[in-house]
Amino acid sequence: MTRAEAIALVVAEIDRAESKFPGWPSDPVHAAAVVCEESGELMQAALNHTYQWGDGARMLPEAVQAAAMAIRFIVGYGSGHYEKRPDTLPKVAT
């Protein structure tokens, strides 16, 4: 697969994901969690393939999804989507 083909797969996945899930978290913690979730699925597919003789073909779509979500995170960051917010978490009782 060429770099151009790989990028085309990622762009197509971004388009699909934005159509299906047009919203995106407005804070970086939850946006990063989406990226981590997809990366975790890639790791699971790689582990299954390596140690359980799983279907290696699952690795490619998971890698594409992880890359697409990473790009959505980057776009959000670049557009100032993740503004610093005050800490509004309740204090923990001591």
Rosetta blueprint (number, residue, H / E / L):
1 M L
2 T L
3 R H
4 A H
5 E H
6 A H
7 I H
8 A H
9 L H
10 V H
11 V H
12 A H
13 E H
14 I H
15 D H
16 R H
17 A H
18 E H
19 S H
20 K H
21 F L
22 P L
23 G L
24 W L
25 P L
26 S L
27 D L
28 P H
29 V H
30 H H
31 A H
32 A H
33 A H
34 V H
35 V H
36 C H
37 E H
38 E H
39 S H
40 G H
41 E H
42 L H
43 M H
44 Q H
45 A H
46 A H
47 L H
48 N H
49 H H
50 T H
51 Y H
52 Q L
53 W L
54 G L
55 D L
56 G H
57 A H
58 R H
59 M H
60 L H
61 P H
62 E H
63 A H
64 V H
65 Q H
66 A H
67 A H
68 A H
69 M H
70 A H
71 I H
72 R H
73 F H
74 I H
75 V H
76 G H
77 Y H
78 G H
79 S L
80 G L
81 H L
82 Y L
83 E L
84 K L
85 R L
86 P L
87 D L
88 T L
89 L L
90 P L
91 K L
92 V L
93 A L
94 T L
